[in-house]
Amino acid sequence: MAETSTALNEQLLSILQKETFVILNTADADTGAPGVNAISWVYAKDEGTIRFAVDGRSRIINNVRANPQVAVSLFATGTFHAIYGEAKLVVDVLPGVPFKLACIDIHIREVRDAMFYGARVSVVPEYEKTYDQRAADKLDGQVFEAMKKA
């Protein structure tokens, strides 16, 4: 039986307060089919809330408005975590960011170890930004500051 809880533990909270990426699952507003996106502008406000930012034109916004039930998945602490909750739009436009980003909170209902039996994650997936590193660092700084204030 997989371990479950109703909030982020200390390790996951710490990981989600640094730059990382998660996989966000929503239900498509038009078809109801699963929608899957990788997101790097993600931040744990506290053990019960994950906040993320997306482009203001993203389908994710309509998906969340139509059905707020979402799942976030991430590789961390030697396993694969599934986090379930209810998403709510915080602001349509984050101030202090050079383009229109929406900010969304997920109020956590359940955190579950979703790794298959008898295995552990030995190498966590990494990503690299493929555009100007200075520009990426500046934008990331602006987005995370704005998300923390929203």
C-alpha positions in Angstrom: 0.0 0.0 0.0 1.4 3.4 -1.0 2.0 6.0 1.7 -0.4 9.0 1.7 -0.7 12.2 3.6 -2.8 15.4 3.3 0.2 17.8 3.1 3.7 18.2 1.8 6.3 16.7 4.1 9.4 18.8 5.0 11.5 17.3 2.2 8.9 18.0 -0.5 8.2 21.5 0.8 12.0 22.2 0.6 12.3 20.8 -2.9 9.3 22.8 -4.1 10.7 26.0 -2.7 13.7 25.8 -5.1 13.7 25.7 -8.9 12.4 22.4 -10.1 9.8 21.1 -12.5 6.6 19.2 -12.1 4.1 17.5 -14.3 0.6 19.1 -14.1 -2.4 17.0 -15.1 -5.7 18.8 -15.8 -9.0 17.8 -17.5 -9.4 19.5 -20.9 -12.2 22.0 -20.7 -13.5 21.1 -24.1 -13.2 17.3 -24.2 -12.6 16.2 -20.6 -9.6 14.3 -21.8 -6.4 14.4 -19.7 -4.2 17.3 -20.3 -0.5 17.0 -19.3 2.1 19.9 -19.0 5.6 20.3 -17.6 5.8 23.4 -15.5 8.9 25.0 -14.0 7.4 28.1 -12.4 6.2 26.3 -9.4 6.5 27.2 -5.7 5.2 25.7 -2.5 3.7 28.5 -0.4 3.3 26.2 2.5 2.8 22.5 3.2 -0.8 22.7 2.0 -0.5 24.9 -1.1 1.5 24.8 -4.4 1.5 27.9 -6.5 2.4 28.0 -10.2 2.5 30.5 -13.0 1.6 29.9 -16.7 1.3 32.0 -19.8 -2.0 33.9 -19.7 -3.0 32.2 -23.0 -2.4 28.7 -21.7 -5.2 26.1 -22.0 -4.5 25.2 -18.3 -6.4 28.3 -17.2 -9.6 27.3 -18.9 -9.1 23.7 -17.8 -8.8 24.7 -14.2 -11.9 27.0 -14.4 -14.0 24.2 -15.9 -12.7 21.5 -13.5 -10.4 22.5 -10.6 -9.4 18.9 -9.8 -5.7 18.6 -10.7 -2.8 16.3 -10.1 0.9 17.3 -9.9 3.6 14.7 -10.2 7.3 15.0 -9.5 10.4 12.9 -9.1 12.0 13.5 -5.7 13.4 11.8 -2.6 14.1 8.6 -4.5 10.5 8.1 -5.6 7.7 9.5 -7.8 5.1 11.6 -6.0 1.5 12.3 -7.0 -0.1 15.4 -5.4 -3.9 15.8 -5.8 -5.8 18.9 -5.1 -8.1 21.7 -6.2 -6.8 24.6 -8.3 -7.9 28.2 -8.1 -6.9 31.2 -10.2 -5.1 33.7 -7.9 -4.5 36.5 -10.4 -5.0 36.8 -14.2 -1.8 38.8 -14.5 1.2 38.7 -12.2 2.5 42.3 -11.7 6.2 43.0 -12.2 6.6 40.4 -15.0 7.3 41.6 -18.6 4.5 39.5 -20.1 1.1 38.2 -19.1 1.4 35.3 -16.7 -1.5 33.9 -14.6 -1.0 32.6 -11.1 -2.8 29.5 -9.8 -2.9 27.9 -6.4 -3.4 24.2 -5.7 -4.9 23.4 -2.3 -3.5 20.0 -1.6 -5.9 17.2 -0.7 -3.5 14.2 -0.9 0.1 13.5 -1.4 0.9 9.9 -2.4 4.0 7.9 -3.2 3.2 6.7 -6.7 6.3 4.7 -7.5 5.8 1.1 -8.6 6.6 -1.6 -6.1 10.2 -2.7 -5.6 11.9 0.3 -7.2 13.4 3.7 -6.4 14.4 6.6 -8.6 18.1 6.6 -8.8 18.5 9.7 -11.0 16.1 12.6 -10.9 15.4 14.0 -14.4 17.1 17.3 -15.1 16.4 20.1 -17.6 18.3 22.9 -19.1 17.1 26.2 -20.5 17.7 26.6 -24.2 17.7 30.4 -24.4 20.0 33.1 -23.0 20.9 32.1 -19.4 21.0 35.7 -18.1 17.6 36.4 -19.6 16.2 33.2 -18.1 17.6 33.9 -14.7 16.2 37.5 -14.8 12.8 36.3 -15.9 12.7 33.5 -13.3 13.6 35.9 -10.6 10.8 38.3 -11.6 8.2 35.4 -11.8 9.1 33.9 -8.5 9.1 37.2 -6.7 5.7 38.1 -8.2 4.3 34.6 -7.3 5.5 35.0 -3.7 3.7 38.4 -3.4 0.4 37.4 -5.2 
